[in-house]
């Protein structure tokens, strides 16, 4: 399991302006991986200085997936990949818990 943290490069205002320009492509990127069952949840940070995606993949796979994101392709965000062991969750996500 991985947390993909996106942080805008430059000022927040510049990041928001660039992100808004490429939002349709970013949403298509998200939908592609939701449809494949890879992305589990995503959304903007509060305040809106980037976003977060939680995905059911390992770090190496996530590093490849983000290359499909228009935010990556247009150098809008820095990406931080945080891999973790999912050992406990709500019932709706129980299929993603890793055995101990």
N, C-alpha and C positions, 0 to 999 in steps of 0.2 A: 504494500500500500504506500502511496506517496502523496505528499502535499506539494503542489506546485504553486509557489508564491510569485506573483508578478508585481514588480514595482516600476513605476514610470521613470524613465530617464529624464534628466532636466527638471524643470519646475513642474509642480502638479498641474498648473494651468496648461503648460505645453503638452504634457502627457495626456491630459483629458482631451485637448483639441485634436491631437494625432489619433488617439484611441477612437474618438467619435468618428473621425474620417474613415477608419478601417473597421468599424464595429460590425457591419454586415458580414464581412469576411471572417471576423473573429467568431461571431455567432455561428456561422456555417462550420467553422473548425470545431467548435464545441459540440454542435449537433452531430457531426460525423462520429465523434468518439463516444457520445452518449448513445447513439444508435448501435454502436458495437459493444455496449455494456462496459466500457472502460472508464469513462468519467462518471462519478457518482453524485457529485455536488459541485457547484461553482457559483461565484458571484463577486461583486466588487467589494473592496475593503471599505471600511468607514473610519475616517474620511476617505473619499475616493482618490487614493494614491496608487492604485493598482488593483489586483484581484487575487483570488485563491481558487484553485481547482483541487479536488481530492479525486485521485484516480486509483484504480485497482491494477497497477502495474509496478514493476521494479524501477529503480533509478535509471538504469541504462535505457530501458524502453521509453520512459518519460522524456529523457534527453532527446531521443529521436522524434517523439511525437510533437514536442514544442516547435520543432522546425517547420511544421505545417501551419503554425499560427501566423496570421498576417502581422500581429504585433511583434513577433520575432523577426519575420522577414523584412519589416520596415524599421527595425531597430528602435521600437517604441519602449520596450520593457527590458529590465533585467529579470532573469528567472532564477529562483532559488528552489532547489529540489530537496525535499526532506523526506527520506524514507523512514518508515516506522512499521513495527509489528502490530497489526490490528488484532488484539486479543480479547476485546470486549466491545460490544456495540448494541444498538437497539435491534429489535426483532426484524425490522424491515431490511437491515443490512447484514443479517446473520450469516449469509452465504459468503461474506468477505472476511470472516474471522479466521485468523491463521491458527493452526493447531499448536499447542504448547509443547 
